[in-house]
Amino acid sequence: MDFRILMMSVAMAATAGAVWAKLPAAPADPVKAAEAKAKADEAAKKDAVLLGKSQDKAVANYRKNKGIRGPALKK
């Protein structure tokens, strides 16, 4: 019985690699890749601006509630 369990474990381990293997990415069109990169860059810039605004708002709220006075924040 132990031999059968061992053999089944080995068989399952051998097939697990084939099941989880990833296929290589298909070659992309250079024009579409450039458009996607430009779109991603624009989204990253927009996200960075929104993050900065959110952080400034959080700092202002913290300072207001803790009574900390410091330099005025840029708007």
N, C-alpha and C positions, 0 to 999 in steps of 0.2 A: 504494500500500500504506500509506503514512503517513497518507493521508486516512481510510482505513477504520479504522485504529487510533485516530485522533483521534475519529472519530465514535462508535466503540464506547466509548471512554473517557468521552465526554460523556454517552452514553446510560446507561452504568452509574452515573455520578455523579448523574444526574437521578433514577434509580430508587432509589438508595441512601437518599435522604431519605424516600421513601415507605415503604420497608421498615423503617427504624429509627424511624419516627414513633411516638409513644406516644399511646394513647387517653386521653381525660380520665377521671378517676375517676368512678365512678357515685355519685350522691348517696346519702349514708349516712343511716340512721335515727338521729335524735338520741339516742334511748334507748340504742341499741347503741353509738353513739359515746361516750356518757358512761360506759357500762360498760367499754368498751375502754380509755378514758383512765384510769379508776380502777384497772383491772387493771395497766396499764402503770406508773402511779405507784407502786403497791404493789410491783411487781417492781423498779422502780428503787430504792426504799428498801431492799429486801432486798439487792439487789446492792451498794448503798453500804455497808451494814453488813458484808457479807462481805468487801468490798474493804478496809475499815478493819481488820478482824480479820487478814486476810492480811498487810497492811502491818505491823501491830504484830508479828506472828509473824516476819516477815522482819527487822525491826529488832532484835528480841530475839536472833535467831540470829546476825545480824551482830555485835552487841555481844558476844555470848558468845564467838564465834570470834576476834574481834579483841582481846578483852581490854579493851574500852572500858567504863568505869564511868560511869554517868550517872544521871539521875533515874529512879526506878522508873516503869514504865509502868502505866497504869490498866488494870484488867481489867473 
